[in-house]
Structure formats: C-alpha cells, structure tokens
Amino acid sequence: MTNTTERAARTESSARAPTSQTPTEQTLTTGPFPASRKVYTPGTRYPDVRVPHREIDLTPTVEMIGGLARHTPNPSVRVYDTGGPYTDPDAPLDLHAGLPHARPWLHNHPDLHTLPGATSAYTRAQNARADLADLRYPGAHTIRRARAGRTITQLQAARAGVITPEMEFVAIREALRQAEAFELRHQHPGNALGFQMPREITPEVVRAEIARGRAVLPANINHPELEPMIIGRAFRVKVNANIGNSAVKASVADEVEKLVWATRWGADTVMDLSTGKHIHQTREWIVRNSAVPIGTVPIYQALEKVGGVPEALTWDVYRDTLIEQAEQGVDYFTVHAGVRLAHLPLTVRRRTGIVSRGGSILARWCLAHHQENFLYTHFREICEIMAAFDVTFSLGDGLRPGSIEDANDAAQFAELDTLGELTKIAQELGVQTMIEGPGHVPLHLLQENVDRQLQVCGEAPFYTLGPLVTDVAPAYDHITSAVGAAVIGWMGVSMLCYVTPKEHLGLPDKNDVRDGVIAYRLAAHAADLAKGVPGAQARDNAISKARFEFRWEDQFNLALDPERARAFHDATLPAEAAKTAHFCSMCGPHFCSMKLSHDLRADDVLLGLQDKAREFREGGGELYRSAPEEVTT
Amino acid sequence: MTNTTERAARTESSARAPTSQTPTEQTLTTGPFPASRKVYTPGTRYPDVRVPHREIDLTPTVEMIGGLARHTPNPSVRVYDTGGPYTDPDAPLDLHAGLPHARPWLHNHPDLHTLPGATSAYTRAQNARADLADLRYPGAHTIRRARAGRTITQLQAARAGVITPEMEFVAIREALRQAEAFELRHQHPGNALGFQMPREITPEVVRAEIARGRAVLPANINHPELEPMIIGRAFRVKVNANIGNSAVKASVADEVEKLVWATRWGADTVMDLSTGKHIHQTREWIVRNSAVPIGTVPIYQALEKVGGVPEALTWDVYRDTLIEQAEQGVDYFTVHAGVRLAHLPLTVRRRTGIVSRGGSILARWCLAHHQENFLYTHFREICEIMAAFDVTFSLGDGLRPGSIEDANDAAQFAELDTLGELTKIAQELGVQTMIEGPGHVPLHLLQENVDRQLQVCGEAPFYTLGPLVTDVAPAYDHITSAVGAAVIGWMGVSMLCYVTPKEHLGLPDKNDVRDGVIAYRLAAHAADLAKGVPGAQARDNAISKARFEFRWEDQFNLALDPERARAFHDATLPAEAAKTAHFCSMCGPHFCSMKLSHDLRADDVLLGLQDKAREFREGGGELYRSAPEEVTT
C-alpha cells in the first residue's frame, strides 16, 4: 500500500547513518504525491511570507469528434497542503538541524526578547544529564519570550487592528486561489446553519475572526518552523491527529515518523500525547521538525514527573511543565481546568465514569485533597504564562461522555459552563482559546452540543473528538466517529480530532494513522461542502470530471489517497492498458453506465436530443406531469 | 482476520466433495459468532412461525468490595440476526437441497396454485440444455403463482385487515425482546424528525404500516426459504449488500459464498447484480440458499439475452425475464420505469451524465428508438406479473446524480416525480413498492431528497445508495457514503444500499464486502439510535458497561465485528492475561482513565463524594456559576 511513498522516501533521503533511537531522514516517508508540485505564494504585505500549496497536474480530455481526436487541456487543481517541506523534493531536509524557518520574522520581532537558555528547572536538569546525550536533539533552538509589558499574541494583535504575517499567511493558505482559467467553479450554495460564511478569505477577515475570539491561530513564538494555519468556523474544517509513545511502546524515531506520516495524509495539527519515557527529548525532536502546530496535554508530563501518582501533583510541577513546553515551542495546551470538584458527584452514576485521561487524573487529585482543581484556582497564572509565548488554550473536556448513554449529561454540561467562564478570562488576558468537545454522542444530540458551546463560550472555536455516534463498532471507530465528525463539522465545529480503527482496543500503527486521517479529511471536506467554504467543491468537480472521462490516472491523483485508489483499481485490472480503458472491472465493458452515457453525448445523439428538447419546450411546460398512458411516442 | 469463521466453516461443513464450479458447504463461511447462541421465538398467532435472534452471553461483573470479590451476572444481549441457518450450528446445511423452509405455510396456501413447471420460455430453454447440467442447481423447487382472481401480496392482505404469518414473523423479529431482568434499558428519547415512531412493534403495527404503503415486506411466494423482514421508516434501518459476477470475474461458488458472507456480517437483503455468464443458474443457487430477500435488476439479464445491445431490447424479452426471475423466487425487482425520454435532455449538461447502469441502458434504448421507455409504457403489465408472485418494486433511480455537482438537479427530481406517479399505480394494483434514491449528495442537500421523496411517493419506503457526501475519496467510499447513509437513515430512509471501499475502482473482494457491510450496519444503527427505535441502545449500553468494567471478551463479543475487535486488541497486547487487564495498550496502566475512574468509584471515595454532594446541595444551587477565585476549598 505504501510502495510509492516508501520509494519516494528512499529517493529523497540523504545518506546520513541512523543512530539507534533518534530519527533520521531514512526513517521518514517523504517525497511528493503523484503528479503534484509544491507551489509557494508570497505575501503582498509581508514579502517573507511564503505560503505552500499543492498543484495536481492533470492530463488532457480526449474526445472523438467526427472521427478526429480533440485534446482539451485540464487546468491543474490547487489543494490545501499540510505536508510541509517533507513533500517538497526541493526542500532541504536535515532532521538534526530542524526544518527551515517558515516564520523568519520572529528573529527580529521587536516585542520579543531572546532568553539566554531555558528557564524551566526541569529542562535545565534534563540538559545537564550526560546519559541523555544520545537522545537529545542536537540542533540549535533559540528561546524567546514576550518582553515585559508587551502583548504578542495573535489575539492581542488582532484586537489592536494589526494584521500579522501569520494572518496574511493563513489568508492566502485558506483562499486557495485556482488558476484563472479554472473551469470547475460550480458549487452548490452552502448552508452554514445560521452562520454567515465569508465570501472571500482576506487577511482582514482573518484578523476580525481572531479579534472576536471566533478563530485561533496557534503559533508559539518558539515554533518558527511552523507554517501558520487557522482554526475557526469561517474557515476550512481542520483535522488533528494524535501521536505519542506510551509506557507500553516507545521510540523517538517512530514518533517523528508518525508526525511526518500524519501530516502527509492531511493532519492540520498534531497532538503529542506521549506518556512514556523521554517525553521532553521526543517533543524537542518533534517540534523542531514540525511544520504544523503541536498540541500537548501538560498534565501528562507533570504526572510522569511525580511518579505517576495523581495525588502528588502540585501547581509548581505543573507550572514548570507549562514553561518547559512553551519554551520548546508547543503551540497549544489542553488544560482540564473545567474538571471542578463540584462536578464530580455528577459522574458517579454514569455508565462509563470519566474517560478523559486528564480529567480522571484531576478528578483523582481533587478527591484525594478534597480541594478545587488547581488548574482552576491557578487559571489566571496559566493564562499569563501562555500569553508570554502565544500558546493557545484548548480547554479540555475532562468530563466528556465515554458512551452513548452518558452523552449530553449534567456532568458534561456543568463542565462546559465552567469552560465558558474560563474562555472569557483567557480571552481577557489575551490568550487564544478553543474548546474541546465530545466524545460519544448519538446523531440527534449533536446539535445541542454545538448550540450550548456556541452560547456559553461566545463562539470560541469548538474542537471535538469525533464524536462517535454509536458504541457498538470497536475496530471501526474511525467510521463511527467520522459520521459524527462530518455532521458536527457542518454544524460549526472548527477542528476534528481523529479517531483510528484501534480506538478502545490498542495503539494505532502507521496504517491506522493513515486510515484515521483520511477518514477525517473526508469528513472535514464533507463539512466544508455543506457549510459552503468558497471553492471547496473544485476538487470534487475535477475528480468527477476525470471519472466521467475515464481519465483514471487523474482520478487516482486527485484522490485524498492516490496510492490506495490506484492499488484498489489494479487489484482487479492490473494491466497498464486498463488505465485508459473506457470501463472498469465493476461492470465490465457492456454494462458501463459511464460509457453508455458518453455514447448518449456523442454529437449526433446530442443533436437529436436538442431537437427533442426544442420540441418539448415548444409543446408547453407540462412535460413531466402527464400520466403514463398519455406520452407514449 | 477471518480465522475464527474459517475454522468454524471447517467444523460445520459436511464431507461433500466439491465440484468444479458449483458451491459446496466447504466453500462457505459458517458457524456461530463467539459466545453467541441462536434462539428461536415461536409465533402466537401462527405456531409454525419461528423467528431467529442471536443471544450474546456475557461474563459476570467482578467487583472488589471490602476485599471480597463480588460476582454479578450480566444478562445476555439479544440482537437482530441476519445470518440465517448458516450461523446456527444445529441447522442442517445442504446447499444442493437448499435451506429449510422458514415459510412452510406457503405449501398449502389456498390462494396459490402450483405450476407444473416454469412458464418462462427462457427458463425452459435453459433447462433443456444438456451442457449446463453441471452448473444447474440440483434440488427441487416448486413454482407457485396466485390463483386467478386471488390477491396474495402482503399489501393486499394488509389492506384487507389480515395479519399474515410473515407479518407476525417480522413483528417478533423487530421487537427484539430482551430478557425480563434486562438492566440496560436506558435510552435517549429519539428525534425522528416529525415522524411518530411506534412505541412497540406489534403484528398490527406491521400490518398497518404495510397497508398504508409506508413499509414493504419483500417475500416472493416462490422463496419459502426466506426469513421475512420488513423495510419501513417505523422499523430498524436495513442494509442491502450487492453481489454478482461480471464479465470480468465470474464463479457460481464465489457468488453463493458472497451471499453467506454478506448476511453473516449483517446484510438484511442481497441484490444479485450479475452481468456475467450463467446468470440464471447462479441465481437459482442463490435464492434456494438465501434466508434474506434477493433483489435483482431484470434489465441486466434481459440485455445479456439480446447480446448486450441496448437497442435490441424488447418488451417480450423483458417480460419473460420478469417471469423467469419471479418463478425462481426473486423478492424485489429494480425497475427503471422513471427514465423517461422527456427527462434525458436534462442530463446532457451534467458533470457525470447517467451513472446508473439500468438508467443508461434504458436511456440508450429510448434515444435509439425515439420512443418512451418501454418499462413506463408497460408499467401496468409489469405490476400484474409482480402481483401474481408478490415481488416488491424497487423503483430505480436511473437518473440519480453520480457526482456532488449533479446532486438534486432537474433530471433527478423529474424522475422522482415520475416515480411518485408510478408508486400510486403500483400500490393500486397491490404491488408493494419502495423507491431508490441517490447516490452522491452533499450533507446539506440530503434533507431535500427525503422531503421530496416523502411528498411525491406518499411515504413509500426510501432506499438510498449511500449517499456519498463527497467525491474526493475513492478507496474510502464506504466511509464517505456511510456518513450520508447514517444521516439520511435518521431523516427517514428505510434501507441503505452499501458501498464498498472498491466503489468507482474495481470489484469488491470478501474483505471489501465485510468492510462495506459493517460500515453500513454501524450507520444504520446510528440512525436507529437517532430516530429512537425502541431498545436500540441496549447493545451500546452493554458494550459500554463491558468496556468500563474491563470485560474485554464481552466487549469483543458485543462488537459488530468481534473478530476484528479482538485482533486489533491482540496486535498490541497479545497475551491472554491482557484480556483481563484493567488497562490497555492505548494509555498503559498509569494513565488509564477508566482505571482511575474506577478508583473514584471505590466505596470509600464514593461515600466521600456523597457527603460532598450533600454539602453542595445544602449549600444552595449555584455551584457551577461562581468565579474561579471564590470556590477554592
């Protein structure tokens, strides 16, 4: 299934010898998608903005007209591209030096100052350990922080009326302009269910959406490698993929490859949920080599630092973890500050209790100490740290339902109300904020989730896990949840956290990650079509045109997963000639509806039809109302 | 992946030696699902009604209370079962004799008479050919037909106030009564979007729904092997799987195994779309060995009979094909009588023309002859034939959209209007009727499809192909379409025609069939939860309870695909001990939210929580409204 990319990886990779545990270019899947070119669009406000897209080149349409073959070129199709430099054969790749800086403007930012080194006590202790030398990321990383008294978050800039380079970047990225001659512009008007989608994405639209808290642009100032992206209802629905080692399985090289692999297939952000060994070192490798925002759940690492005993967690350990990760460049933090002591009794009679890892850790802490959640009591301090690095909040839903039965219950909505309070505080303090949502919810209860979240969180972007619309299909939960994800994306959710086929069962391997990401890419795209993202339908139109014209290669190349589309075709008709055949194995040549339909279009038939049509028009409008007996011609 | 079933197949199969092309028990996948028993419920009105369900036995819940293990038994869960005798180890299986007759009352039905043999000219010619002896189904098949002047369809009976044995059968089958002690009855009230779901499924509800044309019970009088099922909005959403050989691939044995395989995973009906060789003989093997309704598209075989040239089709050939298949016992026919000459000009500017095989065949015939579709002009005669055998109409949507761009266009809805006219005629003539629907439709245009269909077809059951909600994911179209299927099932569609991962690319193999059926079973179940089918949530509740209690075996056994769930778990933690572990590989033991959540429930903590809860209640209701600073306890 992965032959093409693996071959590409070998072609593109350098000759650096692999070390035992750390990643090398050989352990990565790189190289372009078939028939695809990377194109970069420069900014007009900021010349060092350089926005990547992918252009898929198509073959011409060949028609037989009066015995002569007429070739009509098909314009290339430009698509949103999350792959970063890894899918650009011309980009230099050196994992030990990190990705090139897509945000060079950070180097001389007047409101930032450069720290002499990490200020996190934990980071300094880790850096001092000789035994970790082999695991440590060897490249340079300059650590920056907001100058005292300066406001540096995208939210603060947006409110001050400033369009940052990041805002111009995402405006160009989202607008996704097709070639001037592009002929596939037809699009059904969307129905964004009460939301007014912008007709055109401009830097000013981006600024305005961020300013009103309706979009976030997660971009830590310590992540210059990032290609900025935006999460908000006015924009394309985004997909997050989770990676991370666990106590059961761990390897740094594996994690970096998972990052590259997940973004190759279309993950817009990646959450590193590692709970195993060497979390700090693994994360450094990941952030330095990631073109997408990295999210984390800092409480996981804090728990590791106190020996895995929730009761032993302290604000000081957590605080240092926030700083450690913010200095590394993590772009967003899941913070379960809504898991309040007062909400816990509401979970006792649940079918599946608390299913969020972070939520259960904090619930245990609250109960052991009979104290309010320290993330809640220290929330303003958390905000101040995050504002100094422009880390975005992903306010965690620690009490999300873990089963259909627990959906939309009192515990879930009590926490959501708290997240609403916290959103206001975070935004006041200049911190960009999105809100995490469920989980397991039947189809007819999805709307209530969106309605309540919009209301209590002031339209802050909603970021849901699925939701799974039934519990009965373990091993297929990428599908049960893609159903919920597509629908809730249409309803207004801005980012969808993927679920893999292994959810509830085990750790995903690479194939599971691919299955999960593609399932969510198609769900997000379905939501974009439904809410009416301008231009979203162009790719559907192009692939359908290719399909109807038996341009098999183009159909494969326009697919979300070109390799698998080709492999599935070749499983029945492997011969190269079959890729130009005017039928496929599904129906065979005699029964091919597409072929028959083409014959209908041949000029002579078409002329006949047009005569017929004129006759019908002249005969009056009641063509399709007459009873069966009347119209036999 | 299929070890368990393959092993089961070997265990259950008899010692009959396989012939070259015809099926034997060895070529089938049979045997029970893990921890499952087949149970049969007798009718009360009709003692020879014997309704199959599957009971999944569960292990007890083990709790440690004050240092002692307390075992609490979990009642078995009864589920709807499409597997037929193939999943019953006690059922005799002999493919050469056909399945036992689940409808013995047909043998002495007063309104039926037994024909001396087939009346179809084609059947008689085929039966006379010595060269086909090896391929021919060797068992007996008695052919019946309504006596002159007698009405025998389920619709006619229902209108006359008669509850037939088939109606009692499906009422028991749908009601799916759980054990008296069943503790998992909690269910979210559904939202059937304006439709009044029955609170309880009784034979009278079944009769009434059939009488008003809002449900069909496809059950040809020549298919006594059938276990009756019902298709209608008041009932569980059903799933159809397509099988069939094509000119590219063909084998009788393969087709029978596909039937058994598809129903094993949950197909409620199977359409035989064969277009290759020996369609007649293959179909006889299939119907004689099928416990589910078989649907066909008679125009496919008619086209084969005229050498694959659409223009050569005649009413006589088609008519004989209807009789041939009705005498074999086909339960429903797709008839593309709505593809009218007048509609064809509406398809000329489409992105993907006509993508229905049947639709394109008939369009070509209409244009070649410049005549109205002969299925339309002969519609009443078709009805008369079908009424004599109680074959149900599946009025085909030959002009369904084949791309997002073509969704909900004038051609599609013009045809739907015609199908509305035809529905009235068919029902008048006593023929049960359902309506086929698209296809490719973006999420926000699904509702219009349902609304229009309900309106113009008088609430006759709607049977859609997916729909796919985007065109961009070939190789994942079981997922793009499961999204549309789940949503449109919720909106009121009664049966969902599955799509496999190979759609648009090639012929599905067994694994594709399984992937497609399971994707659709979960979509149908999601729809059932949303529309509020009584008892639908019991299986979700049971699997969630098992998950929360780390009863891994029960979680696997309650899954739609127990084998794959187990295999995915074992991929990371294969040891048998891991199946009783209170964690899994996803988070490892320290980070297991379920484990932490259980600790929260241990009695001492629970008591603490209850004290706390009392304290909160006594302190007044404003628990979740206070600002962060105020509630630090």
Interface residues (C-beta under 8 A of the other chain):
Chain A: H186 H188 G190 N191 S246 A247 V248 K249 T275 G276 Y300 L303 G308 P310 R340 L341 A342 H343 L344 P345 T347 V348 R351 T352 G353 I354 V355 S356 R357 G359 S360 I361 A363 R364 L367 H370 Q371 E372 Y376 T377 F379 R380 G402 S403 I404 E405 D406 A407 N408 A414 D417 T418 E421 L422 I425 H440 P442 L443 H444 L445 V469 T470 D471 V472 A473 P474 A475 Y476 H478 I479 T480 A482 V483 A486 V487 W490 P501 K502 E503 H504 L505 G506 L507 D509 I518 A519 R521 L522 A523 H525 A526 A527 L529 A530 K531 G532 Q537 R539 D540 N541 I543 S544 K545 R547 F548 Q555 F556 L558 A559 L560 D561 R564 A565 A567 F568 H569 D570 A571 T572 L573 C584 S585 M586 C587 G588 P589 H590 F591 C592 S593 M594 L596 S597 H598 D599 L600 R601 V605 L606 G608 L609 Q610 K612 A613 F616 L623 Y624 R625 A627 P628 V631 T632 T633
Chain B: H186 H188 G190 N191 S246 A247 V248 K249 T275 G276 Y300 L303 G308 P310 R340 L341 A342 H343 L344 P345 T347 V348 R351 T352 G353 I354 V355 S356 R357 G359 S360 I361 A363 R364 L367 H370 Q371 E372 Y376 T377 F379 R380 G402 S403 I404 E405 D406 A407 N408 A414 D417 T418 E421 L422 I425 H440 P442 L443 H444 L445 V469 T470 D471 V472 A473 P474 A475 Y476 H478 I479 T480 A482 V483 A486 V487 W490 P501 K502 E503 H504 L505 G506 L507 D509 I518 A519 R521 L522 A523 H525 A526 A527 L529 A530 K531 G532 Q537 R539 D540 N541 I543 S544 K545 R547 F548 Q555 F556 L558 A559 L560 D561 R564 A565 A567 F568 H569 D570 A571 T572 L573 C584 S585 M586 C587 G588 P589 H590 F591 C592 S593 M594 L596 S597 H598 D599 L600 R601 V605 L606 G608 L609 Q610 K612 A613 F616 L623 Y624 R625 A627 P628 E629 V631 T632 T633
